[in-house]
Amino acid sequence: MKQLKYIIFFLAFLFSHQLIAQSAAQAQKQFDAGEFSSALTVYRLLVKKSPSNPAYNYYYGACCYETGALEESVPYLEKSAKRKYIGAFRYLGKAYADLYRFDEAVESYERYISLLEDKKRDTAEAEKEMEALQRASIMYKSVEDVTVIDSMVVNKNDFLSLYKLSKESGTLAQEGKSIIYQTEKGDKRIISQTDDTGKSRLYTENKLINEWSSPAPITSLNELGNVNYPFLMGDGVTLYFASDEEGTLGGYDIYVTRYNTDDNDYLKPNNQGMPFNSPSNDYMLAIDELNDLGWFASDRYQPEDSVCVYIFVPNTSKKTLDYDTTNPAVLRNAATLRSIKRTWKDDDKVHEAKQRLSALLYAKEQKQQKKEDFEFIVNDNITYTSLNQFRSDEARHLYQQIIQKQKDYAILSKELTDKRQQYAEGNKQTSASILDMEKRVKQLHDEIEALTGQVRNTEIKTTVNI
């Protein structure tokens, strides 16, 4: 009987290990296929069963990183790295970088490259990634001290609607993926267009009596990967734009350059650094000199279909925080803009800037109300600007639903941003409500999209039948 118990125990033990091996193999396939959410579930169980296993710690940490659980990924990757699991050093370096722990990120990559060399493996890609981290580490030591007075989350397709520039600053417009900046006088514009290779490029056009000249490429800037989101200052010389060239912190970065009248070309651009740039996409910096306000957009901390527009007070000259003496938490927040309220060091400055913004918004709203209630494109030939233009009662009723849902979307998006900031500041109790709000924001967005198509189709049918 005793021998039978041992046999049963041994078979159960063997069966359990076979199941674990099968689960690990399946999770490995999911990980290699980029199915990180599915692999995460399995590796969570595996790492609980074998908490000291360096491979399980690595894969679970990597899955956490890939699915956005950044802070959770670190202890598992650190545990795996202590056992010298090669891949852990790379992911750990990426996680440290996203947490703005750039010196530790560089150190982790140095270990990663060293282990690759020991194994006689190619280090070219790792060295390239480490160079980017080294640049970020240098930028982090000269973070600009910027006062950000507001931030608003909006659908990516509508982000320019939050830029309330005075007429003296020129105008910004979007046509598909193309951004068009036009000067106050209306005699010049800088546009982004896709060239034959599929790359976004910048071009200038000048007004010739009643028509625009042929687009002339800005050759010196168009060599920098994709180039887009132009804004020309009132001096006609200083140009802001965004590019995803090699050397960015991540995705698009914001750059500034100046026109050299001697060479009739733009000078080598400078990266705007932090907080304007981040490991995410950052773009469309515009400054209203008349109202002393600036805007820029970033998809940091945002779901895929959304972008956050930050409104700030431009510095007359760049003021950077002292890396050695500034409190690390203050420095990190200044670079990441997790909490814009922490950038408010001068109450009078913030109050006056908010007053200027309110006055600007009020003036824009009044002008918009006089001009039109909204803009709804029915088709290529028909655009409505008021409810009484709808010929279909059903379409008009549906569009009223869209208006209400858009208001709800804006309010909920703002609340979601506030909750995320609270979470970043240590209030972990907000995590459940954040997930619920994210689902509701996405649901509202999908409902608006569906209603928009329904309104358009209903109105077109009515128009055709008349």
Residue pairs with C-beta under 8 A, 6 or more apart in sequence:
20 46
20 49
23 42
23 45
23 46
24 42
24 46
24 56
26 42
27 38
27 39
27 42
27 43
27 46
27 59
28 39
28 59
30 36
30 38
30 39
30 42
31 39
31 43
31 59
31 62
31 63
36 62
36 63
36 66
36 67
37 63
37 67
39 59
39 63
40 60
40 63
40 64
40 67
43 56
43 59
43 60
43 63
44 60
46 53
46 56
46 59
46 60
47 53
47 56
47 57
47 60
47 76
50 56
51 57
52 79
54 79
54 80
54 83
54 84
54 85
54 88
55 80
55 85
57 76
57 77
57 79
57 80
57 83
57 85
57 88
58 76
58 77
58 80
58 85
58 87
58 88
58 91
60 76
61 73
61 74
61 75
61 76
61 77
61 80
61 88
61 91
61 92
61 95
62 73
62 77
62 87
62 88
62 91
64 70
64 72
64 73
64 76
65 73
65 77
65 91
65 94
65 95
70 95
70 98
70 99
71 99
73 91
73 95
74 92
74 95
74 96
74 99
77 88
77 91
77 92
77 95
78 88
78 92
80 88
81 88
81 89
81 92
81 108
81 111
84 115
86 112
86 115
86 116
86 119
89 108
89 109
89 111
89 112
89 115
90 108
90 109
90 112
90 126
90 129
92 108
93 105
93 106
93 108
93 109
93 112
93 129
93 130
93 133
94 105
96 102
96 104
96 105
96 108
97 105
97 133
97 136
97 279
98 279
100 140
100 332
100 335
100 336
102 133
102 136
102 137
102 140
103 137
105 133
105 136
105 137
106 130
106 133
106 134
106 137
109 126
109 129
109 130
109 133
110 130
112 126
113 123
113 126
113 127
113 130
116 122
116 123
116 126
117 123
132 247
132 248
132 249
135 247
135 249
136 249
136 279
139 249
139 271
139 273
139 274
139 277
140 274
140 323
140 331
140 335
141 323
142 273
142 320
142 323
143 273
143 274
143 275
143 320
143 321
143 323
143 331
143 334
143 335
144 273
144 274
144 275
144 276
144 315
144 318
144 319
144 320
144 321
144 334
145 315
145 319
145 320
145 321
145 334
145 343
145 345
146 275
146 276
146 312
146 313
146 315
146 334
146 343
147 312
147 313
147 343
147 344
147 345
147 346
147 349
147 350
147 353
148 275
148 310
148 311
148 312
148 337
148 340
148 343
149 293
149 311
149 312
149 313
149 340
149 344
149 350
149 353
149 354
149 357
150 310
150 311
150 340
150 354
150 357
151 308
151 309
151 310
151 311
151 337
151 340
151 417
152 162
152 308
152 309
152 311
152 410
152 413
152 414
152 417
153 302
153 306
153 307
153 308
153 309
153 413
153 414
153 416
153 417
154 161
154 162
154 306
154 307
154 308
154 309
154 410
154 413
155 305
155 306
155 307
155 409
155 445
156 299
156 305
156 306
156 307
159 284
159 297
159 307
159 309
160 172
160 173
160 174
160 179
160 284
162 295
162 309
163 172
163 284
163 286
163 295
163 309
164 357
164 360
164 361
164 364
165 171
165 172
165 286
165 288
165 295
166 288
166 290
166 291
166 360
167 184
168 184
168 234
168 288
168 289
168 290
169 184
169 234
169 286
169 287
169 288
169 289
169 290
170 181
170 182
170 183
170 184
170 231
170 232
170 234
171 181
171 182
172 179
172 180
172 181
172 231
172 284
172 286
173 179
173 180
173 182
174 180
177 192
177 194
177 200
177 228
178 191
178 192
178 193
178 194
179 191
179 192
179 228
179 229
179 230
179 284
180 189
180 190
180 191
180 192
181 189
181 190
181 191
181 230
181 231
181 232
182 188
182 189
183 189
183 232
183 236
184 234
186 207
187 206
187 207
188 204
188 205
188 206
188 207
188 232
189 204
189 205
189 212
190 202
190 203
190 204
190 205
190 218
190 230
190 232
190 239
191 202
191 203
191 204
191 205
191 215
191 230
192 200
192 201
192 202
192 203
192 227
192 228
192 229
192 230
193 200
193 201
193 203
193 215
194 200
194 201
195 201
199 222
199 225
199 226
199 227
200 226
200 227
200 228
201 217
201 218
201 222
201 227
202 217
202 218
202 221
202 222
202 227
202 228
202 230
202 241
203 215
203 216
203 217
203 218
204 215
204 216
204 218
205 212
205 213
205 214
205 215
205 216
206 212
206 213
207 213
218 227
218 266
219 265
220 265
220 266
221 227
221 241
221 243
221 257
221 266
221 269
224 243
224 245
224 255
224 269
225 243
225 244
225 245
225 246
226 243
226 244
226 252
227 241
227 242
227 243
228 241
228 242
228 243
228 252
228 283
229 240
229 241
229 242
229 252
229 254
229 283
229 284
229 285
230 239
230 240
230 241
231 239
231 240
231 241
231 284
231 285
231 286
231 287
232 238
232 239
232 240
233 239
233 240
233 287
233 289
234 289
236 259
237 258
237 259
238 256
238 257
238 258
238 259
239 256
239 257
239 258
239 259
239 266
240 254
240 255
240 256
240 272
240 285
240 286
240 287
241 254
241 255
241 257
241 269
242 252
242 253
242 254
242 255
242 282
242 283
242 284
242 285
243 252
243 253
243 255
243 269
244 251
244 252
244 253
247 271
248 271
248 277
249 274
249 277
249 278
249 279
249 282
250 278
250 279
250 280
250 281
251 279
251 280
251 281
251 282
251 299
252 281
252 282
252 283
253 271
253 272
253 277
253 282
254 271
254 272
254 276
254 277
254 282
254 283
254 285
254 296
255 269
255 270
255 271
255 272
256 269
256 270
256 272
256 285
257 266
257 267
257 268
257 269
257 270
258 266
258 267
259 265
259 266
259 267
260 266
260 267
271 277
272 285
274 334
274 335
275 334
275 335
275 336
275 337
276 282
276 285
276 296
278 298
278 300
278 335
278 336
279 300
280 298
280 299
280 300
280 301
280 302
281 298
281 299
282 296
282 297
282 298
282 300
283 296
283 297
283 298
284 295
284 296
284 297
285 294
285 295
285 296
286 294
286 295
286 296
287 293
287 294
287 295
287 314
288 294
288 360
291 356
291 357
291 359
291 360
292 313
292 314
292 353
292 356
293 311
293 312
293 313
293 314
293 353
293 356
293 357
293 360
294 311
294 312
294 313
294 314
295 309
295 310
295 311
295 312
296 309
296 310
296 312
297 307
297 308
297 309
297 310
298 307
298 308
298 310
299 306
299 307
299 308
300 308
300 336
300 337
301 308
301 338
301 420
302 308
303 438
303 441
303 442
305 442
305 445
306 413
306 441
308 417
310 337
310 340
311 357
313 349
313 353
321 330
321 331
321 334
323 331
326 334
330 342
332 338
333 339
333 342
333 343
334 342
334 343
337 343
338 421
338 424
338 425
339 421
339 424
339 425
340 421
344 350
371 385
372 385
372 386
373 385
373 386
373 387
374 384
374 385
374 386
374 403
375 383
375 384
375 385
376 383
376 384
376 385
376 399
376 455
377 383
377 456
378 384
378 456
378 459
378 460
378 463
379 456
379 460
382 463
384 390
387 396
387 399
387 400
390 396
390 399
390 459
391 459
391 462
391 463
391 466
392 458
392 459
392 461
392 462
394 458
395 455
395 458
395 459
395 462
398 451
398 454
398 455
398 458
399 451
399 455
401 451
402 448
402 451
402 452
402 455
405 444
405 447
405 448
405 451
406 448
408 444
409 441
409 444
409 445
409 448
412 437
412 440
412 441
412 444
413 441
415 437
416 434
416 437
416 438
416 441
419 430
419 433
419 434
419 437
420 434
422 430
423 430
423 431
423 434
